[in-house]
Each structure stands twice: as structure tokens, then as C-alpha cells.
Amino acid sequence: MNNQRNFCSLEDVSDLADGLALIRHSLHRYPELSNQEQETAELVADKLREWGYQVSRGIGGYGVVGTLKHGNGARRVGIRADMDALPIQELTGLPYSSQRDGCMHACGHDGHTAVLLGAAWQLARTRRFSGTVNLIFQPAEETGFNSGAERMIADGLFERFPCDAIFGLHNHPGYPSGTFMFRPGPFMAACDTVTLTIYGKGGHAARPHLAVDPIVVASSLVMALQTLISRNTDPTEAVVLTVGAFHAGHAANVIPESARLELSVRSFAPDVRRMLETRIRALATRHAESFDARVEIDYVPGYPVLVNDADETEFARQVAEELVGAEHVVAPFPAIAGSEDFAYFLQQRPGCFVRMGNGDSAMLHNAAYDFNDANLAIGAAYWTRLVERYLAR
């Protein structure tokens, strides 16, 4: 098993490409939002059973785990794919476009699921490993909080399906298909969501002196919040504070009673994350008071920083170099301000979250996005080889 020729190559899975594309297109045609992945889970479970896996369903919602044991090896490895879609109206015009209005696979989770199913297929038919493989198909990655990863863990995922290490993958538009990207340590940001509701005093637009205009308060606060990055955060720290929504008023001649701001706050260090919450709360409160208004703050902690284990990241990088060559591997890859609930798995077990180039596609969470089918066999070969190599260590 130490001879690399015994481990999966791209040629070994070339015959799976068409079948995986059919699976992926079916998933894409019938997407399901977070916590609604019933049909997707059924398709996954049916395929896994067909290939001889022990299948467990209903883990943390619609989560599915396929377990395959072979030989007498004691090691256990977990590979995870996410399954949910997004509330976006698809505009690709593809023949397999979403048949569900206002819902599409705009982040490539259909591709992630199909890639892992490809690995399941190859591992089952070759069984060139000794140990236990747990293939984890996770619901509700896109929720931002109370996610599928949290709920699967709370439902006893690692007690029921022990893993010595866990690995996950996400596609990355803008890099060539089949390119793999790695970074040890903090890789993806923590993300918190904040709603600031400012209450003033409504009135007539012609008599602003008799009102307390919450739109003026909120507008001023939008600008003040940016000083938390420029003046409260170490310039060497990566932080993003975005006001993504501003809701207020309904008529030009009416000063409304309230205004609402919705913020996305992203950071890579726990102390910076705590500082931002403290300062946002204080700044919003005092800013509103200075205008004789008041503010209600709903601060919702989201996913933590995703931290890749150094040893497992180096191992995952080596597997990629063996499979596609060093020229198709980028390491270290820059940290990413996006967030990922795979971070919760990495808090429980050592492992690595990998990025894989999606070619010149639309960006993620875009109505024109589509997963690159050229990655299906490549990703399947990568997961297969990683499992074979990990269980042979």
C-alpha cells in the first residue's frame, strides 16, 4: 500500500464522469433550501446503499452518513460534503436549470455532493484501503447560525461515527479547474450578524425640528461604524464590516419612527471578534443617544474562524500534488473572508478544508453561477486517493 501506483489516479475514475454529471444535474435541477433537503438526502442514501455502504439518516436534520469498513485497519477518516441550496432565482439558462422558483445551487453544493458520491462509488468498487470511511453529507450549511454542522455534532456525529481526522472541500471560482488550494491555520473568517434598530420620533417632513429622524441617526452610524476598522483594529488584522441592509420609511414627506441596519462582521482572531462586538454595542448605543434616539441591538454569533490543522493540511497538499502535480497546487493560499460551518468539525477533530478551482465561472452566490463538471471526476479521485493514503499511513 506504500506504492503510489496502488492509490487512485485521475485515469481510474474517468469512466465515472458521465454518471456523476447526471447525478449533479439532477441535484441542480431540484435544489432544496437549508433544512429542507429531504429529496437530496434520499438520493444520497439510495446511492450509498446501492454501493454497499451502511447508511444512517436523520442526523442533525436531513444529514446522511455512509460508512464503509474494509480490512482490519483501525484508522477512521471522515469526508464531508454540504447539500443545501440558496434562495436565489437562477439565471443561467442551462438545460438542467432549477425547476424551483427562487431556489438554486448558487454555491456549488450540488457539485460537492456529487464529488463525494463519486468517491463513494470508487472506494466501494475498488476497496483499496484498510480501515473505516465515514462519508458525511451535511444539511444547512448556508444558515449562518444553528447550522447543520452544529446540529450533526450535537446529534452525536463523532460518537456514532468516530473519525481520527475530517476533511472537506469547496469550489473556488477564478482559479483553473483542478487546481487545489491550501492554507494551514486560520483560513476562513468568523462571521457574526448584527441588527441595529434605531427608534426616533416620527413626524412631518416639513417639521423635522419636532421629530427625531432615525434615518439621519442610522446614516451617521453607518459611517461611524467604519472607524472600528480604521481606528480600533490593528492594521495587520483582517476585518470586514459590511452594512448590507438599510430599511427605513415609506413616503418622502414622512419622517419614520424607526430605521434598521443589518451588518455582517467578519474577523480571524477571537480577541478581535470580541472587541468588535463590544465596540459595536457601545458605538451604536452612544451614537443613538447623542441624537436623542435609542437603539435595540440583536447580535447573533455566527460561524467561528475555520482553522486548518497543520499536519493534516500538509498531508492533504501532498495528496493533491501526487494527483494533479505541484503546478496545480497553491499553498499557502490567502485567507478568505467568507465563512464556513466546517469550522465546527475542525473544533472537534484535526483536519483540513480544501479549496478547488472552479474555472472562469460566475462568483459564488450569483444567479449566473454553475459548478464546473470538469471537477467531478477530479474531486472524486482526490477524495478517493486521500482516503486510501490516510488509511495506509
N, C-alpha and C positions, 0 to 999 in steps of 0.2 A: 504493500500500500504506500510505501515511500517513493515509489517510482511515479513521477508526474504523468507518465503515459496512462496510468490507471485512473486518473482523475478526468472529470468531464471537460470536453473541449467544445468549441463552437460547432464543429462538424457533427458531434454526437447528437445535437438537438435540432439540426437543420430540418429534419423531417417533421418536427412538431410545429413549425412556423405557421403553416396554413390553419391548422386546428386551433392554435392559440389565437390567431386573428379572428376566427369565427366566435370564439368564446368572448374575446374582448369587445367585438362589435355588438354581440348580444347584450352584454353588460352596459355598453354605451347607449344602446337603443332604449333600454328600460332602466334608467337611473333611479336611485332611491335616496331620499334625504337622510340626514343623521337620525338614528333611532327608528327608521322605517325600512331597514334593509332586509326585509323578510324574503323576498324573491331572490335577491343576491345570495343570501345565506343558504337558501335551498339549492341553488345551482352549485355553489361551492361544495356543500355537503354531499350532493349527489355525485359529483366528480370524484371527490376524495374516496367515497365508498366504492365507486367503480374501480378505483385503482388499488384497493386493498387497505386503506387506512382505517384505523379506529377513529370514529368521528364523534365529537361531543359538541352539542349546540346549546344555545341559550345562555352563553357565558357573558355576563355583563350586558345583557340585552340580546342582540342578534349575533353575538360573537360565536365563531366556529373555530375549533381546534382539531386538526387532523394529526394523529400520532402514528408513526411507523417505527417499529423496532426491528432490528436485524442484527444477527450475530450476538456475541456475548460482551460487546463493549459496554463500559459503564458510563461513558460520557453522554451528555444530553445537550442538544442545541435547539434554540428556538429561532424561527424566522417569521417576521410579521409583515402583513400587508393590510392596508386600510381599504374600506369598501364603500364609503358613503359619497354622495354627490352634493352639488351646491344648488341653491335657489337662484339659478341664472337661466334666462331664455337662450337656448342655443342658436347661433347664427353661422354655423359652419357650412350648411348646405350639403353635408355629406350624405351618402345613401343610407348610412346607419345612424343618422341624427336622432337625437332624443325624441321619443314619441310622447313624452310627458311635458306638458306646458310648464314653463317656469322652473324646470329642473334639468340639469345636465352634469356630465362628468367634466367639469372645467378645471380639475386639478390632477387628473390622470389616475384616480384611484381605480378606475376600470382596468387600466394598464398594470398597476401594481398587483391587483388581484390576479389578472391573467398570467403575469410573470411568475407569481408564486405557484399558481396551479401548474404552470409549465414545469417548474422544478419538482413539484409533487409527482407529476407524470413521469419524469425522467428518473427520479430516485426510486419510484416504485418498480419501474421496468428493468432497472439495472441492479439496484441494491448493492452498490459497490461501497458499502460502509458497514461499520460495526458499532452499534450504539442506538440512541433514540433521537428521532427527529420530531419536533413539535412545530407544526405549521399553524400560525396564529392569524386568523382573518378577523380583523377588528372593525366594529362599527363606530360611528360617531366620532371621527377624528376632527371634523370641522366645527364642532360646537363652541370651542374656545374655553369652556369650563365644564365640569361634570362630564368629562368625555368618556369615550369608550375604553380607553386605556385605563383610566382611573377605576371604572366600574368592573372591568375584567380582573384587575388586580384585587379589588375588594371582594370579588366573587371567588377568590382563591385560585387564580390562574397559576401562580408558581408553586402553590402547594399541590394542586391537582396534576400539573404538568411541569415537573421540575426542569429547569434549564440552567446549565452551567454558564451559558452566555446567550445573548439575544442580539439579533441583527435586523435592521430594517432599511428600506430604500425609498427614495423619492426622485422622480424625474426632475430635470433642470433645463428649461428652455434656454437657448442661446449658446449651448455647448454641443459639439457634434454627437450624434447618436453613437452609443457605445463607449463614450468617454466616462470614466469613473472619477469621482472627486471625494477627497478625504480630508478630515481635519481632526486631530486629537484634541481633547479638552473641550471648552465651551464652543459650540458650533452653531447653535440656533438660539434665538433670543427668548427670554421670558416675555410674556405678553399679558398685560392687565387691561381691563376695560373699565372706563370711568364715565359715569353720567352725572353731570352737574346741572341741576335745575334751579334757576335763579328766579326768585319771586320779587317783583317790584310792586308798583301800584298802577293799574291801568287808567287810561283816560283818553281825552280827545287829543288828536294830533296837533290841533291849533293851540292847546293849552298845556304844553309839556311841563311848565313850572308847577302844575298841580298834580303831576304824576311822578312816578319813579320808573324810568324807562329801562326794562330788563334787557332790551336789545343793546342799548348803549353799554350797560354793565357787561354783558356777555361778549360784545365786540372788543371791549378793552381787555377783558380777561383772556381772550384768545391770544392777543399779542403778549400779555404778561406771562402767560404760560411758557412761551418760548425761552424766556430768560432762565428757566430751570435747567435748560441745556447749556446756554451760553455763559451763565454766571453761577450756577450751583453745582455743575457736574465737571469733574476732572476732564480736561480736553482729550486725554488719552483713552477715555472710556467711550464706548459706542452706545448711544442712546437715541431713541426716536420717540417723539411725542407728536402725534397727529390728531388734530381735531377733525374728525371725519363727518360729523353731522352738526348742524346748527338749525334748530327748529324754533320759530317764534312768529307770532302774529298771523293775521288772515286778511287784513284790509289796510290800505295805505293811510287812511285817516283815523286809525285806532292804535293807541299805544297799548300793547297787550299786558296781561297780568304777569306772564312768565315767559322765560326762554330756556331752551335746553341745549346743552352741548354734550356731545359724545366723543370720548377720547380713546385712542389706542396708545398704550405706553409700553415701550419695548426696551429691554436692557439685558446685560450679560453678566452682571455681578450682583449677588444678593444684597450687599450693602448699598449699592446704587439703587436697587429696586426699592428697598425700604426708605431711603432718602427721598425718592421721587414721590412715594405715597404721602410721606409726612409733609413735604413741601406743597404738593398739590392741594391737600386738605387745608393747610394753613393759608396759602395764597388765595384760594377760592373763597374761603370764609371771610378773610380780612378785606379782600377786594370788594366783595358784595357789601360788606358793612360800610365801607368808605363811600358808597353811593346811597346809603340808607336802604339797601336791599338785603335779602338773606338768600342763602343757598342751601340746598339739600344735596348731599354727596352720596352716590352709590358706587363704591369702589369694589370691583369684582376681580379677585386674583385669578389669572388665567394660567396657562401652562408655564412650568418652570424653565429655566435655562436647560437646553439639551447639552449634556456633557458626555462626549465620547471617551471611552476607556482607551488609554494609550496603547496597551498591548494588543487589545482586540482590533483597534484601528489599524495598527501596523500589520497584523495578520490579514485583515480584510484587504488592505492595499496590496499585499504580496499576492493574494489570490487573483486580484484584478490584473496585476502585471503579468502573471502567468497566463491568464486567459486571453487578454487583448493586447499585451505588450506595453512597455513603460511609456511609449509615446502617446498612449490613450489614457494615461492616469495623471491626474493633477493632485499634488499633495506637497505642502498643505494648501487647501482651498480656503479662500477668505471666509470669515464668519458671516452668517446670514441673519438678517434682521427679522425674517419670518420665524414663526414658532411652530412647534410640533409636539403633540402629546406623547410621542415615542419617548420623550424625556422622562415620563413616569416609569417606563420599563427600565430605563437606564439608571434610575434611582434604586431599583431593586436588584438588578443583575448587571455584571460587566457586559459591554457590547459596543456596537458601532452603528451609527446611522450614516448611510452612504447616499451620495447624490449621483445620478446618472444622466448624462446629457440627452436632451430631447430634440436636438437639431434646431433648425430655424423655424420654430413654431411660435404661435402667439404665446403671450405670457400666461402664467397660471391665473386662475380666477377670471378669465377673459372669455367672453361669449364666442370667440373665434378659435379657442384652443382645441387641440386634439392630441392625444397621446400618440407617439411615433411607433407604428407597428414594427419597425425595424428593431426596436428594443426588446420585443417579446422573447425571441429566442436567445438574444444576448443575455438578458436578465435571467432567464431560466437556466442558462448554462452557468452563469455566475453563482446563483444560489446553490445549484447542484454541486459545483466544484467546491464552494465554501463549506457546505455540509460534509462532503467527502473528506476534505482536508482537515476540518475541525475534528471530526470523529476519528481521524487517523493519527492525530497529534499524540 
